[in-house]
Amino acid sequence: MEMTVELFDNIINTSQDCVFWKDKDRRFLGVNQAFLDYYGFESEDVLIGKTDEDMGWHSDPEPFMQDELRVLSGVSTYKVQGKCIIKGEERDIIASKRPLYDGDRIVGLVGSFVDITDVLRRKEAKGQEVYTIEKLRKYSFFDKIIDGISLDEILDPLTGVLSRSYAVQFVRSLIAEKIPFTYSMLDLDNFKYINDTYGHGAGDKALMTVSAKLAEYTEGHGLVGRFGGDELLLIDLDNTTSESKSTFFKRLYTDSGVVRINVEFENGSSYITATTGAASYPEDASNFDKIFELIDKMLYLGKRKGRNCYSIYNHKEHKDIEITKLANHGMFTTMKRLREEIEGKDSIEEKIKAVNPILLEILQISALYYIWKDGKIRCAGDDSFEAPADDIGNLMIDDMFTDRSPEKVKKESPIFYSSLQDKGFESGMISKIRSNDCVLGYLICVVTRSQRIWQENECAVMYYLAQLLADTK
């Protein structure tokens, strides 16, 4: 076969490497399509006749200049590592170059390079590779592009699941092809605490562990991506009915070993939980923006419920929920409302009844209980309920008590627990009502959902209310 100009162009422009050729003065004569795509150029006209220095591509151009001068003297180079500025970001590349001859005379050079930034970042971060080319080929979107792009570009450098860009592109492709799927966003709970307490290396391990386990749990159903920070995306092509979604997430939060797990670090360990919001296409939304809005709303709703749970969009139940309304509960506003409701009320019963609706709304609980001086537990919304709680002091060593399960309450205060057992005591938050060293009573929140994580701001609200009630005669 004769090597024609057209054939040469076809070969060069189908290469995944960025290819370029220059004259003996190191000025660009031409580049391939991959080169143009890498720099975001529509045409090679912007660089023909210019050098690297003219283009401002290197923070330190001297090593690149000397490398090319050696090539122009007749020495070929192979996989030389360097740095290149692309769209304001310094990237790592490896380049190979060799002389161009006209007979025995060197008239220029030809070279190629590939970007290795993400590969290096994965090595530095001790990242993992969850998805392989073979696993991604099972999905039409990736099967079409996988031979023309680096796997390192598709995957997140740390977790090894899909990068944000390709996870979103995958979702958009499913919508374009009208393929039903369930879209979810999973947010690790209290991730900042892990980073602040054990270091960012521990945070990385927690995120890598959950990502890998989630990808394993969903294998055959769909793919996992990293949206950013501690947020993961799940695209599930199988579990799209109400029943299958409920089963899928119930198992995810019970016996999957993905969340609600203990992860060991070099300097300690932490119990890892997550909050998830989910919605389905086309049942709940007909376009990308709408379905993303819904999963964001469901994620926020899950956080309002106390985290460590999942919320699946249901049009009848959630159509009127607005994030702005959910978020309209700043600490100052809440405390101001509590004080205003208590003012002018004399008895503890009046005060508790007045603030009860606020606490039910803010803390997402079904009932507020309290104990006042006589050791009996009562319910703010049920005048008929009264039960013994003489041993609650055994549990309340400190001013505040929170727990995700009832085991410690059962052990330390069995009478108190027995009184609330029929109310579905699975997770609890209790605050002392005391004046100086005198304990007057207790404020009690219990929920039927185990593993609820009581947030610091929720504890602050309870503690503040307990102090307000301590002024009651």
TIGU-286559 format. One line per field, with one value per residue (C-alpha): residue number from 1; x, y, z. Coordinates in nm, 3 decimals, decimal comma, always signed. Example, Ala and Ser with C-alpha at 12.3 -4.5 7.8 and 13.67 -1.06 7.14 Angstrom:
residues 2
seq = (1 | 2) .
px = (+1,230 | +1,367) .
py = (-0,450 | -0,106) .
pz = (+0,780 | +0,714) .
END
This chain:
residues 473
seq = (1 | 2 | 3 | 4 | 5 | 6 | 7 | 8 | 9 | 10 | 11 | 12 | 13 | 14 | 15 | 16 | 17 | 18 | 19 | 20 | 21 | 22 | 23 | 24 | 25 | 26 | 27 | 28 | 29 | 30 | 31 | 32 | 33 | 34 | 35 | 36 | 37 | 38 | 39 | 40 | 41 | 42 | 43 | 44 | 45 | 46 | 47 | 48 | 49 | 50 | 51 | 52 | 53 | 54 | 55 | 56 | 57 | 58 | 59 | 60 | 61 | 62 | 63 | 64 | 65 | 66 | 67 | 68 | 69 | 70 | 71 | 72 | 73 | 74 | 75 | 76 | 77 | 78 | 79 | 80 | 81 | 82 | 83 | 84 | 85 | 86 | 87 | 88 | 89 | 90 | 91 | 92 | 93 | 94 | 95 | 96 | 97 | 98 | 99 | 100 | 101 | 102 | 103 | 104 | 105 | 106 | 107 | 108 | 109 | 110 | 111 | 112 | 113 | 114 | 115 | 116 | 117 | 118 | 119 | 120 | 121 | 122 | 123 | 124 | 125 | 126 | 127 | 128 | 129 | 130 | 131 | 132 | 133 | 134 | 135 | 136 | 137 | 138 | 139 | 140 | 141 | 142 | 143 | 144 | 145 | 146 | 147 | 148 | 149 | 150 | 151 | 152 | 153 | 154 | 155 | 156 | 157 | 158 | 159 | 160 | 161 | 162 | 163 | 164 | 165 | 166 | 167 | 168 | 169 | 170 | 171 | 172 | 173 | 174 | 175 | 176 | 177 | 178 | 179 | 180 | 181 | 182 | 183 | 184 | 185 | 186 | 187 | 188 | 189 | 190 | 191 | 192 | 193 | 194 | 195 | 196 | 197 | 198 | 199 | 200 | 201 | 202 | 203 | 204 | 205 | 206 | 207 | 208 | 209 | 210 | 211 | 212 | 213 | 214 | 215 | 216 | 217 | 218 | 219 | 220 | 221 | 222 | 223 | 224 | 225 | 226 | 227 | 228 | 229 | 230 | 231 | 232 | 233 | 234 | 235 | 236 | 237 | 238 | 239 | 240 | 241 | 242 | 243 | 244 | 245 | 246 | 247 | 248 | 249 | 250 | 251 | 252 | 253 | 254 | 255 | 256 | 257 | 258 | 259 | 260 | 261 | 262 | 263 | 264 | 265 | 266 | 267 | 268 | 269 | 270 | 271 | 272 | 273 | 274 | 275 | 276 | 277 | 278 | 279 | 280 | 281 | 282 | 283 | 284 | 285 | 286 | 287 | 288 | 289 | 290 | 291 | 292 | 293 | 294 | 295 | 296 | 297 | 298 | 299 | 300 | 301 | 302 | 303 | 304 | 305 | 306 | 307 | 308 | 309 | 310 | 311 | 312 | 313 | 314 | 315 | 316 | 317 | 318 | 319 | 320 | 321 | 322 | 323 | 324 | 325 | 326 | 327 | 328 | 329 | 330 | 331 | 332 | 333 | 334 | 335 | 336 | 337 | 338 | 339 | 340 | 341 | 342 | 343 | 344 | 345 | 346 | 347 | 348 | 349 | 350 | 351 | 352 | 353 | 354 | 355 | 356 | 357 | 358 | 359 | 360 | 361 | 362 | 363 | 364 | 365 | 366 | 367 | 368 | 369 | 370 | 371 | 372 | 373 | 374 | 375 | 376 | 377 | 378 | 379 | 380 | 381 | 382 | 383 | 384 | 385 | 386 | 387 | 388 | 389 | 390 | 391 | 392 | 393 | 394 | 395 | 396 | 397 | 398 | 399 | 400 | 401 | 402 | 403 | 404 | 405 | 406 | 407 | 408 | 409 | 410 | 411 | 412 | 413 | 414 | 415 | 416 | 417 | 418 | 419 | 420 | 421 | 422 | 423 | 424 | 425 | 426 | 427 | 428 | 429 | 430 | 431 | 432 | 433 | 434 | 435 | 436 | 437 | 438 | 439 | 440 | 441 | 442 | 443 | 444 | 445 | 446 | 447 | 448 | 449 | 450 | 451 | 452 | 453 | 454 | 455 | 456 | 457 | 458 | 459 | 460 | 461 | 462 | 463 | 464 | 465 | 466 | 467 | 468 | 469 | 470 | 471 | 472 | 473) .
px = (+0,000 | +0,133 | +0,159 | -0,043 | -0,090 | -0,454 | -0,362 | -0,095 | -0,348 | -0,599 | -0,341 | -0,219 | -0,566 | -0,694 | -0,404 | -0,493 | -0,153 | -0,102 | +0,121 | +0,307 | +0,584 | +0,814 | +1,076 | +1,450 | +1,373 | +1,127 | +0,826 | +0,506 | +0,430 | +0,129 | -0,052 | -0,311 | -0,671 | -0,588 | -0,346 | -0,616 | -0,869 | -0,622 | -0,559 | -0,912 | -0,812 | -1,053 | -0,772 | -0,396 | -0,374 | -0,337 | +0,003 | +0,156 | +0,488 | +0,508 | +0,729 | +0,632 | +0,764 | +0,540 | +0,242 | +0,342 | +0,293 | +0,572 | +0,639 | +1,006 | +1,060 | +1,438 | +1,432 | +1,191 | +1,404 | +1,723 | +1,545 | +1,433 | +1,776 | +1,925 | +1,669 | +1,758 | +2,122 | +2,025 | +1,938 | +1,595 | +1,424 | +1,173 | +0,913 | +1,066 | +0,853 | +0,768 | +0,497 | +0,268 | +0,021 | -0,323 | -0,614 | -0,435 | -0,358 | -0,012 | -0,037 | +0,214 | +0,305 | +0,554 | +0,687 | +0,888 | +1,062 | +1,285 | +1,453 | +1,286 | +1,526 | +1,535 | +1,798 | +2,086 | +1,984 | +1,776 | +1,494 | +1,282 | +1,139 | +0,825 | +0,696 | +0,405 | +0,297 | +0,034 | -0,109 | -0,026 | -0,156 | -0,441 | -0,217 | +0,034 | -0,239 | -0,378 | -0,034 | +0,031 | -0,310 | -0,272 | -0,594 | -0,768 | -0,909 | -1,259 | -1,372 | -1,182 | -1,231 | -1,407 | -1,660 | -1,736 | -1,779 | -2,102 | -2,265 | -2,329 | -2,209 | -1,867 | -1,836 | -1,852 | -1,579 | -1,354 | -1,110 | -1,054 | -0,990 | -0,770 | -0,930 | -0,750 | -0,953 | -1,281 | -1,211 | -1,182 | -0,811 | -0,878 | -1,179 | -1,146 | -1,518 | -1,643 | -1,532 | -1,804 | -1,783 | -1,827 | -2,091 | -2,298 | -2,232 | -2,345 | -2,670 | -2,735 | -2,676 | -2,936 | -3,190 | -3,109 | -3,169 | -3,481 | -3,341 | -3,507 | -3,276 | -3,266 | -3,030 | -2,898 | -2,659 | -2,494 | -2,325 | -2,098 | -2,214 | -1,988 | -1,700 | -1,541 | -1,516 | -1,313 | -1,075 | -1,037 | -0,992 | -0,785 | -0,643 | -0,719 | -0,556 | -0,827 | -1,093 | -0,950 | -0,959 | -1,321 | -1,423 | -1,227 | -1,373 | -1,735 | -1,683 | -1,537 | -1,803 | -2,084 | -1,950 | -1,934 | -2,288 | -2,427 | -2,226 | -2,450 | -2,713 | -2,528 | -2,228 | -2,097 | -1,937 | -1,787 | -1,968 | -1,708 | -1,582 | -1,765 | -2,060 | -2,104 | -2,343 | -2,522 | -2,680 | -2,895 | -3,053 | -3,235 | -3,405 | -3,651 | -3,987 | -4,105 | -4,079 | -3,734 | -3,595 | -3,726 | -3,570 | -3,241 | -3,195 | -3,324 | -3,058 | -2,796 | -2,857 | -2,886 | -2,673 | -2,479 | -2,163 | -2,141 | -2,252 | -2,295 | -1,953 | -1,644 | -1,331 | -0,988 | -0,725 | -0,361 | -0,448 | -0,796 | -1,127 | -1,467 | -1,818 | -1,912 | -2,269 | -2,426 | -2,738 | -2,890 | -3,145 | -3,293 | -3,531 | -3,605 | -3,619 | -3,869 | -4,114 | -4,018 | -3,842 | -3,811 | -3,477 | -3,138 | -3,189 | -3,517 | -3,393 | -3,083 | -3,305 | -3,510 | -3,217 | -3,070 | -3,403 | -3,427 | -3,069 | -3,147 | -3,464 | -3,262 | -3,024 | -3,320 | -3,444 | -3,118 | -2,889 | -2,786 | -3,095 | -3,228 | -3,509 | -3,674 | -3,877 | -4,250 | -4,451 | -4,758 | -4,553 | -4,274 | -4,408 | -4,461 | -4,132 | -3,902 | -3,537 | -3,566 | -3,834 | -3,637 | -3,332 | -3,515 | -3,416 | -3,106 | -2,987 | -3,059 | -3,409 | -3,489 | -3,366 | -3,552 | -3,875 | -3,828 | -3,774 | -4,073 | -4,302 | -4,195 | -4,228 | -4,544 | -4,596 | -4,572 | -4,587 | -4,357 | -4,658 | -4,753 | -4,399 | -4,344 | -4,673 | -4,586 | -4,248 | -4,358 | -4,458 | -4,126 | -3,924 | -4,127 | -4,060 | -3,693 | -3,582 | -3,814 | -3,946 | -4,297 | -4,317 | -4,135 | -4,114 | -4,007 | -3,947 | -4,004 | -3,904 | -4,129 | -3,939 | -4,238 | -4,205 | -4,477 | -4,553 | -4,595 | -4,873 | -5,054 | -5,189 | -5,285 | -4,932 | -4,740 | -4,482 | -4,197 | -3,841 | -3,668 | -3,339 | -3,272 | -3,003 | -2,788 | -2,770 | -2,729 | -2,374 | -2,335 | -2,575 | -2,642 | -2,686 | -2,721 | -2,707 | -2,785 | -2,921 | -3,108 | -2,856 | -2,691 | -3,029 | -3,157 | -2,849 | -2,816 | -3,182 | -3,413 | -3,715 | -3,692 | -3,643 | -3,935 | -4,163 | -4,079 | -4,032 | -4,386 | -4,317 | -4,052 | -3,733 | -3,452 | -3,239 | -3,249 | -3,132 | -3,172 | -3,082 | -3,072 | -3,285 | -3,081 | -3,030 | -2,668 | -2,607 | -2,973 | -3,128 | -3,492 | -3,579 | -3,501 | -3,601 | -3,625 | -3,642 | -3,676 | -3,726 | -3,828 | -3,545 | -3,227 | -2,886 | -3,007 | -2,716 | -2,799 | -2,622 | -2,439 | -2,691 | -2,977 | -2,803 | -2,748 | -3,121 | -3,211 | -2,947 | -3,062 | -3,427 | -3,331 | -3,162 | -3,470 | -3,691 | -3,459 | -3,595 | -3,942 | -4,052) .
py = (+0,000 | +0,341 | +0,592 | +0,886 | +1,219 | +1,128 | +0,793 | +0,958 | +1,214 | +0,941 | +0,746 | +1,053 | +1,183 | +0,854 | +0,834 | +0,884 | +1,047 | +1,418 | +1,430 | +1,736 | +1,822 | +2,124 | +2,283 | +2,319 | +2,639 | +2,450 | +2,621 | +2,421 | +2,290 | +2,079 | +1,879 | +1,601 | +1,611 | +1,472 | +1,765 | +2,016 | +1,852 | +1,849 | +2,223 | +2,310 | +2,456 | +2,451 | +2,483 | +2,443 | +2,794 | +2,939 | +2,774 | +2,723 | +2,909 | +2,948 | +2,783 | +2,645 | +2,964 | +3,174 | +2,972 | +3,001 | +2,632 | +2,576 | +2,743 | +2,654 | +2,629 | +2,569 | +2,186 | +2,148 | +2,376 | +2,183 | +1,852 | +1,962 | +2,104 | +1,761 | +1,601 | +1,850 | +1,746 | +1,385 | +1,233 | +1,072 | +1,093 | +0,852 | +0,906 | +1,213 | +1,336 | +1,705 | +1,958 | +2,154 | +2,433 | +2,355 | +2,593 | +2,747 | +2,412 | +2,254 | +1,897 | +1,611 | +1,462 | +1,219 | +1,299 | +1,117 | +1,297 | +1,211 | +1,405 | +1,460 | +1,400 | +1,516 | +1,277 | +1,310 | +1,658 | +1,720 | +1,957 | +1,938 | +1,701 | +1,498 | +1,415 | +1,285 | +1,306 | +1,172 | +1,323 | +1,120 | +1,363 | +1,143 | +0,835 | +1,017 | +1,152 | +0,804 | +0,675 | +0,967 | +0,930 | +0,553 | +0,533 | +0,226 | +0,112 | -0,028 | -0,044 | -0,205 | -0,158 | -0,495 | -0,394 | -0,063 | -0,223 | -0,380 | -0,039 | +0,101 | +0,453 | +0,335 | +0,067 | +0,341 | +0,559 | +0,323 | +0,260 | +0,628 | +0,747 | +0,663 | +0,468 | +0,706 | +0,992 | +0,808 | +0,709 | +0,924 | +0,923 | +0,833 | +0,603 | +0,430 | +0,472 | +0,697 | +1,058 | +1,318 | +1,415 | +1,061 | +0,965 | +1,263 | +1,188 | +0,830 | +0,950 | +1,192 | +0,913 | +0,692 | +0,974 | +1,035 | +0,664 | +0,661 | +0,385 | +0,374 | +0,399 | +0,504 | +0,788 | +0,829 | +1,051 | +0,908 | +1,140 | +1,006 | +1,132 | +1,350 | +1,312 | +1,635 | +1,482 | +1,190 | +1,424 | +1,656 | +1,374 | +1,115 | +1,312 | +1,330 | +0,992 | +0,837 | +1,030 | +0,897 | +0,541 | +0,577 | +0,711 | +0,445 | +0,168 | +0,274 | +0,339 | -0,007 | -0,183 | +0,012 | -0,076 | -0,443 | -0,431 | -0,278 | -0,484 | -0,609 | -0,346 | -0,025 | +0,195 | +0,417 | +0,759 | +1,025 | +1,358 | +1,534 | +1,541 | +1,273 | +1,245 | +0,940 | +0,883 | +0,557 | +0,482 | +0,167 | +0,026 | -0,265 | -0,145 | +0,110 | +0,000 | +0,113 | -0,238 | -0,315 | +0,023 | -0,030 | -0,378 | -0,256 | +0,029 | -0,165 | -0,428 | -0,159 | -0,021 | -0,352 | -0,643 | -0,524 | -0,431 | -0,106 | +0,147 | +0,119 | -0,040 | +0,017 | +0,126 | +0,093 | +0,365 | +0,376 | +0,594 | +0,472 | +0,369 | +0,517 | +0,391 | +0,491 | +0,578 | +0,758 | +0,943 | +0,874 | +1,046 | +0,864 | +0,921 | +0,741 | +0,823 | +0,851 | +0,780 | +1,084 | +1,311 | +1,348 | +1,529 | +1,548 | +1,878 | +1,762 | +1,423 | +1,583 | +1,834 | +1,547 | +1,343 | +1,658 | +1,726 | +1,369 | +1,380 | +1,698 | +1,544 | +1,246 | +1,480 | +1,653 | +1,316 | +1,260 | +1,119 | +0,753 | +0,677 | +0,674 | +0,877 | +0,758 | +1,016 | +0,957 | +1,214 | +1,202 | +1,239 | +1,472 | +1,686 | +1,993 | +1,975 | +2,269 | +2,276 | +2,645 | +2,552 | +2,259 | +2,478 | +2,761 | +2,651 | +2,842 | +2,798 | +3,158 | +3,146 | +2,820 | +2,940 | +3,268 | +3,080 | +2,857 | +3,154 | +3,343 | +3,042 | +2,992 | +3,356 | +3,420 | +3,051 | +2,958 | +2,580 | +2,321 | +2,160 | +2,482 | +2,547 | +2,195 | +2,199 | +2,539 | +2,429 | +2,077 | +2,160 | +2,335 | +2,038 | +1,788 | +1,991 | +2,074 | +1,734 | +1,526 | +1,325 | +1,193 | +1,287 | +1,484 | +1,338 | +1,497 | +1,419 | +1,687 | +1,659 | +1,363 | +1,112 | +1,031 | +1,039 | +1,221 | +1,299 | +1,658 | +1,562 | +1,302 | +1,403 | +1,043 | +0,905 | +0,874 | +0,609 | +0,549 | +0,648 | +0,639 | +0,504 | +0,753 | +0,913 | +0,601 | +0,685 | +1,062 | +1,106 | +1,408 | +1,687 | +1,528 | +1,169 | +1,046 | +0,697 | +0,528 | +0,215 | +0,137 | -0,113 | +0,117 | +0,253 | -0,102 | -0,184 | +0,133 | +0,237 | -0,063 | +0,098 | +0,409 | +0,200 | -0,028 | +0,276 | +0,386 | +0,046 | +0,043 | +0,385 | +0,231 | +0,340 | +0,270 | +0,588 | +0,857 | +1,205 | +1,320 | +1,649 | +1,732 | +2,019 | +2,153 | +2,467 | +2,482 | +2,137 | +2,057 | +1,827 | +1,925 | +1,690 | +1,571 | +1,639 | +1,321 | +1,254 | +0,899 | +0,773 | +0,437 | +0,438 | +0,275 | +0,418 | +0,779 | +1,020 | +1,313 | +1,619 | +1,879 | +2,150 | +1,921 | +1,861 | +2,237 | +2,302 | +2,047 | +2,177 | +2,538 | +2,446 | +2,254 | +2,569 | +2,778 | +2,527 | +2,527 | +2,872 | +2,721 | +2,735) .
pz = (+0,000 | -0,094 | +0,191 | +0,062 | +0,240 | +0,304 | +0,458 | +0,674 | +0,799 | +0,883 | +1,084 | +1,272 | +1,352 | +1,490 | +1,738 | +2,104 | +2,162 | +2,097 | +1,787 | +1,654 | +1,408 | +1,395 | +1,170 | +1,253 | +1,448 | +1,671 | +1,516 | +1,476 | +1,128 | +1,220 | +1,491 | +1,502 | +1,621 | +1,967 | +2,014 | +1,919 | +2,151 | +2,440 | +2,423 | +2,316 | +1,977 | +1,685 | +1,431 | +1,414 | +1,268 | +1,620 | +1,664 | +1,318 | +1,305 | +1,683 | +1,947 | +2,287 | +2,443 | +2,218 | +2,338 | +2,707 | +2,778 | +3,032 | +3,366 | +3,304 | +2,924 | +2,938 | +2,983 | +2,689 | +2,470 | +2,548 | +2,489 | +2,141 | +2,055 | +2,132 | +1,902 | +1,626 | +1,668 | +1,590 | +1,931 | +1,976 | +2,317 | +2,462 | +2,734 | +2,894 | +3,181 | +3,209 | +3,290 | +3,063 | +3,139 | +2,998 | +3,056 | +3,353 | +3,520 | +3,527 | +3,401 | +3,393 | +3,055 | +2,903 | +2,555 | +2,290 | +1,998 | +1,704 | +1,419 | +1,080 | +0,787 | +0,427 | +0,299 | +0,540 | +0,653 | +0,971 | +0,882 | +1,196 | +1,455 | +1,521 | +1,865 | +2,069 | +2,430 | +2,669 | +2,986 | +3,299 | +3,561 | +3,684 | +3,692 | +3,913 | +4,136 | +4,187 | +4,283 | +4,517 | +4,677 | +4,690 | +4,494 | +4,363 | +4,031 | +4,078 | +3,716 | +3,430 | +3,058 | +3,043 | +3,311 | +3,143 | +2,797 | +2,919 | +2,889 | +2,542 | +2,624 | +2,740 | +2,473 | +2,210 | +2,363 | +2,557 | +2,272 | +2,210 | +2,564 | +2,859 | +3,145 | +3,380 | +3,242 | +3,298 | +3,658 | +3,968 | +4,071 | +4,437 | +4,450 | +4,112 | +4,034 | +3,753 | +3,763 | +3,798 | +3,432 | +3,296 | +3,552 | +3,439 | +3,071 | +3,130 | +3,289 | +3,003 | +2,751 | +2,925 | +2,909 | +2,542 | +2,471 | +2,695 | +2,916 | +3,263 | +3,565 | +3,929 | +4,013 | +4,369 | +4,557 | +4,868 | +5,118 | +5,392 | +5,731 | +5,944 | +5,698 | +5,822 | +6,169 | +6,031 | +5,847 | +6,147 | +6,400 | +6,215 | +5,920 | +5,550 | +5,491 | +5,707 | +5,515 | +5,189 | +5,321 | +5,437 | +5,097 | +4,907 | +5,123 | +5,075 | +4,701 | +4,640 | +4,849 | +4,682 | +4,336 | +4,439 | +4,581 | +4,261 | +4,012 | +3,736 | +3,815 | +3,734 | +3,803 | +4,080 | +4,035 | +4,257 | +4,243 | +4,456 | +4,814 | +5,012 | +4,771 | +4,550 | +4,259 | +4,183 | +3,845 | +3,873 | +3,555 | +3,721 | +4,039 | +3,903 | +4,048 | +4,392 | +4,532 | +4,391 | +4,502 | +4,853 | +4,870 | +4,723 | +4,971 | +5,270 | +5,211 | +5,142 | +5,492 | +5,675 | +5,562 | +5,254 | +5,443 | +5,244 | +5,504 | +5,879 | +5,895 | +6,106 | +5,914 | +6,073 | +6,028 | +6,131 | +6,430 | +6,517 | +6,366 | +6,286 | +6,230 | +5,874 | +5,783 | +5,487 | +5,376 | +5,033 | +4,812 | +4,511 | +4,220 | +3,891 | +3,521 | +3,356 | +3,639 | +3,848 | +3,600 | +3,223 | +3,200 | +3,370 | +3,555 | +3,706 | +3,826 | +3,978 | +4,157 | +4,301 | +4,432 | +4,585 | +4,755 | +4,884 | +5,013 | +5,203 | +5,342 | +5,468 | +5,648 | +5,809 | +5,932 | +6,117 | +5,846 | +5,821 | +5,612 | +5,256 | +5,101 | +4,777 | +4,587 | +4,585 | +4,392 | +4,616 | +4,933 | +4,820 | +4,534 | +4,755 | +4,947 | +4,884 | +4,992 | +5,084 | +5,336 | +5,468 | +5,514 | +5,687 | +6,036 | +6,141 | +6,501 | +6,596 | +6,446 | +6,626 | +6,963 | +6,924 | +6,849 | +7,154 | +7,388 | +7,246 | +7,293 | +7,654 | +7,758 | +7,959 | +8,044 | +8,413 | +8,449 | +8,298 | +8,130 | +7,953 | +7,838 | +7,707 | +7,514 | +7,366 | +7,226 | +7,131 | +6,769 | +6,710 | +6,840 | +6,636 | +6,321 | +6,381 | +6,514 | +6,295 | +6,590 | +6,654 | +7,023 | +7,293 | +7,645 | +7,971 | +8,337 | +8,599 | +8,968 | +9,059 | +8,843 | +8,620 | +8,242 | +8,047 | +7,683 | +7,563 | +7,326 | +7,536 | +7,878 | +7,957 | +7,935 | +8,262 | +8,354 | +8,601 | +8,516 | +8,855 | +8,724 | +8,442 | +8,660 | +8,611 | +8,241 | +8,269 | +8,394 | +8,166 | +8,069 | +7,728 | +7,618 | +7,260 | +7,123 | +6,792 | +6,961 | +7,286 | +7,423 | +7,677 | +7,790 | +7,847 | +8,056 | +8,264 | +8,304 | +8,248 | +8,424 | +8,209 | +7,895 | +7,977 | +8,008 | +7,654 | +7,492 | +7,354 | +7,195 | +6,969 | +7,146 | +6,898 | +6,911 | +7,177 | +7,281 | +7,642 | +7,810 | +8,179 | +8,303 | +8,591 | +8,792 | +8,906 | +9,059 | +9,116 | +8,853 | +8,804 | +8,523 | +8,172 | +7,810 | +7,602 | +7,227 | +7,102 | +6,749 | +6,607 | +6,353 | +6,478 | +6,393 | +6,378 | +6,412 | +6,638 | +6,503 | +6,710 | +6,623 | +6,736 | +7,068 | +7,102 | +7,056 | +7,325 | +7,564 | +7,513 | +7,571 | +7,888 | +8,022 | +7,946 | +8,129 | +8,431 | +8,524 | +8,585 | +8,948) .
END
